[in-house]
Amino acid sequence: MAKTIRIGTRDSELALWQAHTVQDQLQALGYKTELVSVKSTGDLILDKPLYELGITGIFTKTLDVAMINGTVDIAVHSMKDVPTQLPKGIVQGAVLPRAAQEDIFVFKDNKSTAAFDEPVTIATGSLRRKAQWLNKYPHHNVVDLRGNVNTRLQKVADNEWAGAIFAKAGLERINLKPENHDILDWMIPAPAQGAMVIAVMENDTFCKEACNQLNDVNAELATRIEREFLRKLEGGCTAPIGAYAEIKEGHIYFHGALFSLDGTQKLEIEETISVSESENFGALCALKILEDGGRELMEAIKKEL
């Protein structure tokens, strides 16, 4: 174990927490490691919604380049930020045990979701969250919210919004989940939300063997199904897509949906199968959505973006 594994990470508090978590686990197995911090385009450009930047994997691209250039050996990501098609030469090294997958609404001035009959303004930088929110609350106004977790929480405090939507796992990991929040159990999460993934170079046997020891089989299977669903639906286009696969007692319970950008249309699927039947399950669920009007909806989304 003479080689030192260089772990690439963004420099936000959450990204560093994730990288330190992997570092601690690898060091517990006897590996030498060091962290290498890299700033991504997604962290630098905060005045545009992500989908307007036109870059697939905006939070992961800089680390991909660092891996390919040999600056770092592995990279740690929030899996929901990782494109379903990894760059040539980079593979998935491990999926860590999954944290909470839910979205939560952080509110202020007692504007919890119980008081949402009146028109209010809420914030999110996610097309998926915006579409689902407008599907449930069509009389609300949704504005864009960008930046890392700390920045977004500060923007909520500084603005006249009723609140904003966050991933529960991200706030919990860095102990920033406030008391004034509601769990949005009706909102379908982003594919792989709550999961952390390690990317590694395909030809790096040493790092692949090291990372494989951290892999969680259930989290790997569930996220694979969710990302299959996403990849089959998207076809390279950003769209409001939610997907969640839960594995219990040998069965996979899947819930997925595609929404129009304004939330007025919702195409949804719920399926249960045996784990032994999981091959291409996510893609098959997506195909049912596409055949049920999803192709036309995806075309409309592409024209609007």
ABEGO torsion letter per residue (X at the ends): XABBBBBBBBABAAAAAAAAAAAAAAAAAGBBBBBBBBBBAAAABAABBAAAAGBBGAAAAAAAAAAAAGABABBBBBAAABBABBBBGBBBABBBBBBBABBBBBBBGGBBAAAAABBBBBBBABAAAAAAAAAABAABBBBBBBEBAAAAAAAAAABABAEBBBBAAAAAAAGABBABBBBBAABBBBBGBGBBBBBBBAABAAAAAAAAAABBAAAAAAAAAAAAAAAAAAGGBBBBBBBBBBBBGGBBBBBBBBBBAAGABBBBBBBBBBAAAABGAAAAAAAAAAAAGAAAAAAAAAAAX
